[in-house]
Amino acid sequence: VELQARLAAADLGQGKAQTFHAIGYEFLRSERLLRHQQTLTLNLGQWRRLIVLAQREAGEHGSWIEPPLAQAIISNLKLGAMVSPDEYAELADREDDEQQTLRHLYRLYEQHLAEQGRNDFDDLLLWTVRTLRTEPEIRDRWQRKYTQVLVDEYQDIEPAQETLVQILAAPHDGLFCVGDEDQTLYGWRRASVERIIQLDHRYPGLQRVALARNYRCPTPV
């Protein structure tokens, strides 16, 4: 809200300041792909129930997975690998008990979301990216909405966010990134320092500008 107010005060009101998830929410709602305006988060008991069912369906390959770990792995499948339950089922190691259990758990989890008529928070990015990848007409329409894309704290974005940026900035690639490879803080959330270092390979025409002066700290610091 503050950034949007500053843009308007600078007579740049046509610019939009949004989070990645806000863009995803706007996209899914505009394209009538959003199940419900409120996302769904499962409680501990619901996760335990789904894990027990998945363990049972996996049969001899069934194994118990702690709910926080199960939730983190499914989030990684959505925002890291960006795969659907069917796609993960093809990738899962047939000899790995945990992966076989996850194969069923991911499917059961998505079925639960569908039955409730809701999306989870990760769907806002996953469904947006997958739709933009596979629907040329929709992709072209949304690419025309973004003539310039500025991303702050680029070193902390994750694969699904990076893919969304690359799609929306294309085909003219009017992309401006601000970041610091020495401050990658979100490795636990799929951020990788290589993502900002390798920008030159992805965008050969990239110009780097070093912000060498520290304006935040007093001189003694």
C-alpha positions in Angstrom: 0.0 0.0 0.0 2.8 2.4 0.9 4.7 1.6 -2.4 1.5 2.2 -4.4 1.0 5.6 -2.6 4.6 6.6 -3.4 4.2 5.6 -7.1 1.0 7.7 -7.3 2.8 10.7 -5.6 5.6 10.4 -8.1 3.0 10.5 -10.9 3.7 6.9 -11.7 0.2 5.7 -10.7 0.0 3.4 -13.6 2.6 1.2 -12.0 1.5 -1.6 -9.6 3.2 -2.7 -6.5 2.3 -6.3 -5.7 3.5 -9.4 -4.0 4.0 -12.6 -6.1 0.9 -14.2 -4.5 -1.1 -11.1 -5.1 -0.3 -11.4 -8.8 -1.3 -15.0 -8.7 -4.5 -14.3 -7.0 -5.4 -11.5 -9.5 -4.5 -13.9 -12.4 -6.6 -16.8 -11.2 -9.6 -14.6 -10.3 -9.4 -12.8 -13.7 -9.2 -16.1 -15.6 -11.9 -17.7 -13.4 -9.6 -20.4 -12.1 -9.8 -19.4 -8.5 -11.9 -21.9 -6.5 -12.6 -19.5 -3.5 -11.4 -16.1 -2.5 -10.1 -17.6 0.8 -7.2 -20.1 0.8 -7.3 -23.2 2.9 -4.8 -24.4 5.5 -5.1 -27.8 7.0 -4.7 -28.3 10.7 -2.5 -30.9 12.4 -5.4 -33.4 12.7 -6.3 -33.2 9.0 -2.7 -33.7 8.0 -2.4 -36.8 10.2 -5.6 -38.2 8.7 -4.3 -37.8 5.2 -0.9 -39.3 6.1 -2.5 -42.3 7.6 -4.7 -42.8 4.5 -1.6 -42.4 2.2 0.4 -44.8 4.3 -2.4 -47.4 4.0 -2.7 -46.9 0.3 1.0 -47.3 -0.2 0.7 -50.8 1.3 4.0 -52.5 2.0 5.8 -49.3 0.9 3.8 -47.1 3.3 5.8 -45.0 5.9 4.8 -42.4 8.4 5.8 -38.8 7.6 5.6 -36.1 10.2 2.9 -33.5 9.2 5.3 -30.5 9.1 7.6 -32.4 6.9 4.8 -33.6 4.6 3.5 -30.1 4.3 7.0 -28.8 3.4 7.6 -31.5 0.8 4.3 -30.9 -0.9 5.0 -27.2 -1.0 8.4 -28.0 -2.5 6.7 -30.1 -5.2 4.4 -27.2 -6.0 6.8 -24.3 -5.9 10.1 -26.0 -6.5 9.4 -28.8 -9.0 6.1 -27.3 -10.1 4.6 -30.8 -10.7 1.0 -32.1 -10.4 0.2 -35.2 -8.4 0.1 -37.3 -11.5 3.5 -36.0 -12.7 5.0 -36.7 -9.3 3.6 -40.2 -9.3 5.6 -40.9 -12.5 8.8 -39.4 -10.9 8.6 -41.1 -7.5 11.1 -43.8 -6.8 9.2 -47.2 -6.7 11.7 -48.5 -4.1 11.5 -45.5 -1.8 8.9 -45.9 0.9 8.7 -42.2 1.7 8.2 -41.2 -1.9 5.6 -43.9 -2.5 3.7 -42.6 0.5 4.1 -39.0 -0.7 2.8 -40.1 -4.1 -0.6 -41.0 -2.5 -0.5 -38.2 0.0 -0.1 -35.5 -2.7 -3.1 -36.9 -4.6 -5.2 -37.2 -1.4 -4.3 -33.6 -0.4 -5.3 -32.2 -3.8 -8.6 -34.2 -3.6 -9.3 -32.7 -0.2 -8.7 -29.2 -1.6 -11.0 -29.9 -4.5 -13.7 -31.3 -2.3 -13.6 -28.2 -0.1 -13.7 -26.0 -3.2 -10.6 -24.2 -2.1 -7.0 -23.5 -3.1 -4.0 -23.5 -0.8 -1.5 -20.6 -0.7 0.9 -22.3 -3.1 -1.8 -22.8 -5.7 -1.8 -19.1 -6.3 1.6 -19.4 -7.9 1.5 -23.0 -9.2 -1.7 -22.7 -11.1 -0.7 -19.3 -12.5 2.6 -20.5 -13.8 1.2 -23.8 -15.2 -1.6 -21.9 -17.0 0.7 -19.3 -18.5 3.0 -22.1 -19.7 0.3 -24.0 -21.4 -2.1 -21.4 -22.7 -0.5 -19.2 -25.4 -3.5 -16.8 -25.7 -3.7 -16.2 -22.0 0.1 -15.9 -21.8 0.2 -13.3 -24.6 -2.6 -11.3 -23.0 -0.8 -11.1 -19.6 2.6 -10.4 -21.1 1.1 -7.3 -22.7 0.0 -6.1 -19.2 3.6 -5.9 -18.0 6.0 -3.7 -20.1 8.5 -3.3 -17.3 9.0 -5.7 -14.4 11.0 -4.7 -11.2 11.8 -7.4 -8.6 13.2 -6.5 -5.2 15.3 -9.0 -3.1 15.8 -11.1 -6.2 18.2 -13.4 -4.3 15.4 -14.7 -2.2 12.9 -15.7 -4.8 12.1 -19.4 -5.5 11.7 -21.3 -8.7 7.9 -20.7 -9.2 8.4 -17.0 -8.6 11.3 -16.8 -10.9 9.4 -18.6 -13.7 6.5 -16.2 -13.2 8.8 -13.2 -13.5 10.4 -14.6 -16.7 7.1 -15.2 -18.3 5.6 -11.8 -17.5 8.7 -9.9 -18.5 8.9 -11.8 -21.9 9.2 -11.3 -24.8 10.9 -8.0 -24.5 12.5 -8.8 -21.2 12.1 -5.4 -19.6 13.4 -6.7 -16.4 15.0 -4.8 -13.5 16.3 -6.8 -10.5 17.5 -5.6 -7.1 19.4 -8.0 -5.0 22.5 -9.0 -3.1 24.1 -12.5 -3.6 25.6 -12.2 -0.1 22.2 -12.0 1.6 20.4 -15.1 0.4 18.4 -15.9 3.5 15.6 -18.2 2.3 17.4 -21.4 1.3 14.9 -23.3 3.4 12.2 -21.9 1.1 13.9 -22.9 -2.2 15.9 -19.7 -2.7 19.3 -20.2 -4.2 22.2 -17.7 -4.6 22.9 -19.2 -8.1 19.6 -17.8 -9.2 20.9 -14.2 -9.1 24.5 -15.1 -10.1 23.4 -16.8 -13.2 21.1 -14.0 -14.5 23.9 -13.1 -16.9 23.6 -16.5 -18.6 19.8 -16.3 -18.9 19.9 -12.6 -20.0 23.1 -12.0 -22.1 22.2 -8.4 -22.5 22.0 -7.8 -18.7 23.7 -4.7 -17.3 24.9 -4.9 -13.7 25.1 -1.8 -11.6 26.9 -2.2 -8.2 25.5 -0.3 -5.3 28.8 0.0 -3.5 27.9 2.7 -1.0 26.1 1.8 2.2 23.4 4.4 3.0 22.0 2.5 6.0 24.8 2.4 8.5 26.7 5.3 10.1 30.3 5.8 9.1 31.8 3.9 12.2 29.8 0.8 11.3 
